[in-house]
Amino acid sequence: CAAREGCLDSSRLLVEKGARVNHQDRNQCCALVQAAIRGHLHIVEFLVSCDWRPLSPQDLDLAEGVQQATVAAASNGRRVVLDFLLDMAEVLVDSADTLLGETPLSAAAASDQRECCEALLEREASVAAANLQGVTPLQAAAREGHWSLCEMLLKVGAELEQQDTLGRTPLMVAAKEGHQGVVELLVSKKAKLEQQDREGVTALGLAAAHGKQEAAKFLLTHGGDVNVVDKTSRTPLDLAAFRGDPDMVQLLLEHGAMMLSLIHI
């Protein structure tokens, strides 16, 4: 609580009286993460100078704690704290932490923290480094609809077709979430419309399955195959019909979807 509220004197007194800096609460957050989330640099500086020797298997060591704090600072836009932590030898700029499973750049991208993304790129963070779910910074930004961050990441070399653990590309993720602007951006950069995920579903199929009509319409008008089948022989029309989405079904039929595909439901 002292770290979260930025109370340095209280934090020092508690540590002097035996409070362990590497203790975690029920959400598995240590005091250092709490301070990083709120941008309390003076608390962060104090805590990293303390004794982090684990007394039990559940305790964090310094390397694990500062990696978690770096991700927390990046995700919450705490640029000053982030810069301080990145100067520590224990922090690995492209490694995922053990709390959220995010890399600093994927966390900053997902939270639309442009300044922190720029700071990480200046420290040579890789745009290809994925989090523990195989999600790259571009995919994270696309999933949340952060158009300007997607554009920035593409400019510094983010891969358009890099896939996550589900086999989904940034275009698929953006289409699934219905982020029209991001879909348009990625298509303008020549993202592959017919790329399929592990189940054989395309970006159009994902838009159809999740009721994202505007994204589906854009993909259809830019060459998306309305009758493409996935690995279980489902078309986008099947996916829309299964969802019970009459507007999507009508849109797909208007663009040439074959009624016979409905036998696969």
N, C-alpha and C positions, 0 to 999 in steps of 0.2 A: 504493500500500500504506500509506503514511504517513497519508493522508487517511482511508482505510477504518478504520484502527486508532485514529484520533483523536490522532495524534502531531503536535502543533503545532510543536514545535521542529524536528523532522525536516522537516516540510513547508516551514517557512520557509527552512531551510538549502538544501533542494533547489531551491526557487524562486530563491534568491540565486545558486545555481550554474548556473542556466539551464534548469531543468526547466520545461516549458510547461504551464500550468494548463489549457489547452484541448486538450491531447492526449487521445485516446481509446484505450481498450484494444480487444481483439478483439471484445468485446461492445458496443463503441461507447459505453462509459461513461467519462466524465471523472472526475477526482478529486472535483469538486464533487458529482456524483451519488452517488459512493461515500460521501461524508461525510453527505449528506442522508439516504440510506437508513438509516444507523446513528444518526442524530440528533446528530451532532457539531457543535453550533452554533458552537463556537469555530473549528473548521476552516472551516465555511461562511463565517463572517464574514471570515476571513483570505483565503480564495480569491476571494471576490467583489471584494476590494480590489486584487487583482493586475492585471497587464496581460494583457488578453484579445485583443489585436490578433492576428488570424489571420495565420500565416506561410505557410499553404498552403490550397488550397480545402477540404481535409478538416478543418481546424481549426474548432472552434466559436467563435462570438463570444459576448460576455457574455449577450446577450438569449436566445440559444438555450440556453446552458448553464444559466441560472437557471430557464428554463421547464422544462427536463428535471428539474432538482433539485426544483422545486416539485411536479411530478407524483410524483417519487420519495418526497418527504416525505409527501405526502398518502396515497399508497398504503401506506406503512409506518407510519402513525400517529404521525409525528414532528411533533406540534402546535407545539412551540416553534420548530423550524426553519421550519415552514410559515408561521407568523405573521411571522417575520423576512423571509422571501422575499416574502411578499405585500405587504410595505411597500416593495418595490423598484419603481421606475417601469418597469423592463424586463419585469416579470411581468404577463401578461395572464390574468386569472382564468378566462376562458372559452375560452382557446385550447388546442388540442392540442399536445403536444410532438413533437419529431422523433425521439425514441428509442422510445417505446412507442405513440405515436399517441393518447394519452389526454389528456383534460382533467383538471385536478386533481380536479374533483368526480366524474367518471366513474371515475377511478382509486380514489378514496377509497370510493366506493359499492361497487365490485367487491370491495374488500378488507375490507368491513364496518368501516370506520374512522369510526364515528359522530361522534366528537369533531372529527375533521378535516372531515367533512361540515358540521357545525354551524359551524365556523370559516369555511369557504368560503361558506356561505349568509349568514353575518353580513357577509361582504365582497361581497355581492350577486352571487354566482355564480348563473348561470342554470340552472334545472333542465331547460331545453329545449336547452341546448348539447350537441351530440353529439361523440363522438370521431371519428377519421378513418374508422371503419367505420360511422358513422352511428348508433352506440349511445349512447343517453342515459343519465344516471345511474340512472334508474328501471329501464331495461332491463338495465343492468349489475348492479344489485342483485338483480333478478328472476332473472337467469341464474345467479347464485351462491346463490340461495335465502335471501337476507338479509331476512327478514320485517319486522323492526322498521325497517330502513332504508327498505324499500319504503313502509311506512306513513308514515314521517316525510316522505319525498319527496312522497307524495300530498297530505299535509296542507299542504305549501308550494306546491302548484300543479302538480306533475308531470302531464303529459298521459298519460292512460290509453292512448290509441290511437296515440301517435306511433310511427312505423315506422322500422326501420333500413334499411340498404341492401338487405337481402333481403326487405323489406316485412313484417317481423315485429314484432308488438306485444309489450309486456311479458308479456301473458298467453300468447302463443304461445311465447315464450322459456322461461317458467317451466314450461309444460306439456311442452315438449320435454325439459327437464332433470328433470322429475318432482318439482318442488318443490311438494308438496301444499299446504303452508300458504300459500305465495305465490299459488298458483292460487286458493285459497279467498278470500284477501284481495281479489284483483283482481276476481273474479266478484262479491263482495259490494259492490264499488265500481261495479258495472254495466259492467265491461269487456265488449266485444262478443264473444260466443262464435263468431259466424259470420264475423268478419273474416278475410280470406284474405291470404296472403303473395303474393309475385310469381309463385309457381307455382300459386297457387290453393288452397293447403293451409291448413286451419284449425288452431286449437289442438288440437282433438281428433285431427285427422289427424297432427299432429306427435307427440302423445303415443302414438298407435297405432304410428306408424312407428319409434319409439324404445323401445317396450316399457315405457312408464310407465303401468302398469295402474291404480294408484290415482288418478292425475291423470285418466286417461281415464274411469274410473268416475264421478268427481265431475262431470266435464263432461257426461257422458251423463245423469246424474240431475238436472242443472240446465239441460237444454234443448239440449244440443249435438246437431246434426243428424248422425245416424249414417250417412246415405246421401248426404251432400254430396259433390260431385265437384270435383276440381281441374281445372286447365287441360288435363291429359292424360287426363281422364275416370276418374281413380282415386278410389276412396272410401277411408275409413279402413280398411275391411275388406281392400281390395286391399293397402294399405300394410302391414298386420299380416301378411297371408298371405305377401307377398313376403319379409318379414323372417323367416318361419318361426316365428311366435310363436303356438302353439296356445291358450294362456291368453287372449291378447288377442283372437284370433279368436272364441273361445267367448264372451267378454264382449260383443263387438260383436253377435254373433248373438242373444244373450239380450236385447239392446236394440233388436232389429228390423233389423239389417243384412241387406240382400238378397243372397242367394247369387249371383244373376245378375251382380253386379258383378265377380265373380272372372274373368270372361271378359276383363277389361281387362289382366290381368297379362301 
